[in-house]
Amino acid sequence: MQLQNNKNKQLVFWIIVSVLIYITENFIPRPLPWLKIGFANIVFLILLKNEKFKISDLFVILIFRNLIAAFVTGAFLVPIILVNTLSCAISIIAMKLFFIIFNDKISFLSVSVIGALVNMGLQVSIGSLIIFKNFLLLNMLQYFLLYAYFSGIITGIISNKFSKKIYC
């Protein structure tokens, strides 16, 4: 019982950290309103490497982060929150697979770039085909992926620095 209580405390801690980073990132200027670097995903990168956390734990953090952040930022009923949650969940799975397959041979930087590319590719595809029902966003996919590549590098570098200091 004590172990489960400790695990719940850790999940709540990481949800709070993730929400605070997510909300803080909204104050950073961006080239387009929906483009963010993805600093809140640093939490997932760090926890993916930690074997105490299952992928289901990360999904709990993701869902609560997106619900709380959407409520606080006023985007609670906007369809993009569902797109963000789905694309982030799939990118978490992709990053976990790369950590499993390559184990110690892959860096936070590489996994972060993979996660950013998967996340951006899915968001642009879903947004273009389902929400906007046209190919305008898909025509610009290469630019979005380039942005994702560089944002993945940034979050990967930061994740690497933090993981060495606070390895859960």
ZADO-30522 format. One record per residue (C-alpha): residue in three letters; x, y negated, z. Coordinates in steps of 0.5 Angstrom, whole numbers, plus 500, padded with zeros to 3 digits. Each point is the difference from the previous one (the first is absolute). Layout:
BEGIN
alaXYZ/...
//
This chain:
BEGIN
met500500500/gln506495502/leu503502493/gln494498496/asn499493504/asn507498499/lys499502492/asn493495500/lys504495504/gln506500494/leu494500495/val497494503/phe507497500/trp501501493/ile493498498/ile501493504/val507499497/ser498502493/val494495500/leu504494503/ile505501494/tyr494501495/ile497493503/thr507497500/glu501501493/asn494497498/phe504493502/ile506502495/pro499496493/arg498505494/pro500499493/leu493503499/pro495500506/trp500508500/leu507501500/lys504501506/ile507503501/gly497506505/phe504498506/ala494504504/asn502506497/ile507500503/val496504506/phe498505496/leu507501497/ile503501507/leu495504502/leu500505494/lys507502502/asn498501507/glu498507501/lys496499506/phe495496496/lys495504495/ile498497493/ser493500504/asp503496505/leu502495494/phe493500497/val497498507/ile505494500/leu498498493/ile493501501/phe500496506/arg505495498/asn496498494/leu493500503/ile503495506/ala504496495/ala494499495/phe495498506/val505495502/thr502497494/gly493500497/ala500505495/phe496506503/leu495501495/val505499494/pro501506495/ile507499500/ile501502507/leu498507498/val504500494/asn506498505/thr498505504/leu500506495/ser506498496/cys504499507/ala498507502/ile502503494/ser507496500/ile501503507/ile499507498/ala505499494/met505497505/lys499506505/leu501504494/phe507497498/phe502500507/ile498508501/ile503502493/phe507496500/asn500500508/asp507496502/lys502499493/ile495494499/ser500493503/phe495496502/leu501495494/ser499506495/val493502504/ser498493501/val501498492/ile496507499/gly494498505/ala500493497/leu500502493/val494505501/asn496495504/met501495495/gly498505494/leu494502504/gln498493502/val500497493/ser497507496/ile494500505/gly499493500/ser501499493/leu495506498/ile495500506/ile500493503/phe501496494/lys498505494/asn505498495/phe507501498/leu503493502/leu504502506/leu502506497/asn503496494/met504497506/leu502506503/gln508500499/tyr500493503/phe496502506/leu505506501/leu506496499/tyr497496506/ala499506504/tyr507503498/phe503494504/ser495500505/gly502507502/ile507498500/ile499495505/thr495504505/gly505506499/ile506496502/ile496497506/ser498507502/asn507503500/lys502494505/phe494501504/ser500508500/lys507500503/lys498495506/ile494503501/tyr499508498/cys494502504/
//
